[in-house]
Amino acid sequence: MTEYERSRTMPASPERVFDRAADVGRLDAWLPRELHVEMEEPPAVTVHEDGSDHDTAALLSARPEQMRLEWGTRDQGSYAGWLQVAGLDAGASEVTVHLSFFDDSHDPGGRAVTDALDTSLRRLEEQVRPRTGDAAG
């Protein structure tokens, strides 16, 4: 088994971050660009990977009271992950994403996974960053 974990501080409340991360209709806005999630009968989802043109049966569950998302493959049990949002002082949040590959043949390698996690966390931060209006000079 191989595990990866990355964290990022975001300038938004934990509620705002969790609500955006858990919005199934907006997952494509922060997940790796090659992954697309289609909701089925909750908690069932199908994950499509552009690179391999492969669909994977998965589960996705949100635990708002814990500000936590959990997911994993349905049939093979080869992959699982979670996202946890924690509040920090001054309305900021820390978001941690953890991935576990139980089958090494599904692990794309450390560099690919950490790059994807960092990019996803950056994209999520862009989604929750407060927007500033036009500044009067």
ZIRABEL-V915975 format. One record per pair of residues at least 12 apart in sequence whose C-alpha atoms are under 10 Angstrom apart, sorted by the first residue. I is the first residue (numbers start at 1). J is the second residue. Records with the same first field share a line. If there is no record, write none. Layout:
I: J / J
//
This chain:
1: 78 / 79 / 100 / 101 / 102 / 103 / 104 / 107
2: 79 / 99 / 100 / 101 / 102 / 103 / 104 / 107 / 109 / 110
3: 79 / 80 / 81 / 98 / 99 / 100 / 101 / 102 / 107 / 110 / 113
4: 81 / 97 / 98 / 99 / 100 / 101 / 109 / 110 / 113 / 114 / 117
5: 81 / 82 / 83 / 96 / 97 / 98 / 99 / 100 / 113 / 114 / 117 / 118
6: 83 / 95 / 96 / 97 / 98 / 99 / 113 / 114 / 115 / 117 / 118 / 121
7: 83 / 84 / 85 / 94 / 95 / 96 / 97 / 98 / 117 / 118 / 121
8: 85 / 93 / 94 / 95 / 96 / 97 / 117 / 118 / 121 / 122 / 124 / 125
9: 85 / 86 / 87 / 88 / 92 / 93 / 94 / 95 / 96 / 121 / 122 / 125
10: 85 / 87 / 88 / 91 / 92 / 93 / 94 / 95 / 121 / 122 / 124 / 125 / 126 / 128 / 129
11: 88 / 90 / 91 / 92 / 93 / 94 / 125 / 126 / 128 / 129 / 130
12: 87 / 88 / 90 / 91 / 92 / 93 / 94 / 125 / 127 / 128 / 129 / 130
13: 85 / 86 / 87 / 88 / 89 / 90 / 91 / 92 / 93 / 94 / 128 / 129
14: 67 / 84 / 85 / 86 / 87 / 88 / 91 / 92 / 93 / 94 / 95 / 128
15: 64 / 67 / 85 / 86 / 87 / 91 / 93
16: 85 / 93 / 127 / 128 / 129
17: 67 / 84 / 85 / 86 / 87 / 92 / 93 / 94 / 95 / 124 / 125 / 127 / 128 / 129
18: 62 / 63 / 64 / 66 / 67 / 68 / 69 / 83 / 84 / 85 / 86 / 93 / 95 / 124 / 128
19: 62 / 64 / 67 / 128
20: 124 / 125 / 127 / 128
21: 62 / 67 / 68 / 69 / 83 / 84 / 85 / 95 / 121 / 124 / 125 / 127 / 128
22: 60 / 61 / 62 / 63 / 64 / 67 / 68 / 69 / 70 / 83
23: 62
24: 37 / 38 / 39 / 45 / 60 / 62
25: 37 / 38 / 39
26: 127
27: 124
28: 120 / 123
29: 120 / 123 / 124 / 126 / 127
30: 117 / 119 / 120 / 121 / 122 / 123 / 124 / 125 / 126 / 127
31: 116 / 117 / 119 / 120 / 121 / 122 / 123 / 124
32: 49 / 115 / 116 / 117 / 118 / 119 / 120 / 121 / 123
33: 49 / 50 / 116 / 119 / 120
34: 47 / 48 / 49 / 50 / 51 / 52 / 53
35: 47 / 48 / 49 / 50 / 51 / 53 / 54 / 55
36: 48 / 49 / 50 / 55
37: 49 / 55 / 56 / 58 / 60
38: 55 / 57 / 58
39: 58 / 59 / 60
40: 57 / 58 / 59
41: 59
42: 59 / 60 / 61
43: 58 / 59 / 60 / 61 / 62 / 71
44: 57 / 58 / 59 / 60 / 61 / 71 / 72 / 73 / 74
45: 57 / 58 / 59 / 60 / 61 / 71 / 72 / 73 / 74
46: 58 / 59 / 60 / 73 / 74
47: 59 / 73
56: 72 / 73 / 74 / 75 / 76
57: 72 / 73 / 74 / 75 / 76
58: 71 / 72 / 73 / 74 / 75 / 76 / 77 / 79 / 80
59: 71 / 72 / 73 / 74 / 75 / 80
60: 72 / 73 / 74 / 80 / 81 / 82
61: 82
62: 82 / 83
63: 84
64: 85
66: 84 / 85 / 86
67: 83 / 84 / 85 / 86 / 87 / 95
68: 82 / 83 / 84 / 85 / 86 / 95 / 96 / 97
69: 81 / 82 / 83 / 84 / 85 / 97
70: 82 / 83 / 84 / 97 / 98 / 99
71: 83 / 99
72: 99 / 100 / 101
76: 102 / 103
77: 101 / 102 / 103
78: 100 / 101 / 102 / 103 / 104 / 105 / 106 / 107
79: 99 / 100 / 101 / 102 / 103 / 104 / 106 / 107
80: 98 / 99 / 100 / 101 / 102
81: 97 / 98 / 99 / 100 / 101
82: 96 / 97 / 98 / 99 / 100
83: 95 / 96 / 97 / 98 / 99
84: 96 / 97 / 98
85: 97
93: 125
95: 121 / 124 / 125
96: 117 / 121
97: 117 / 118 / 120 / 121
98: 117
99: 113 / 114 / 117
//
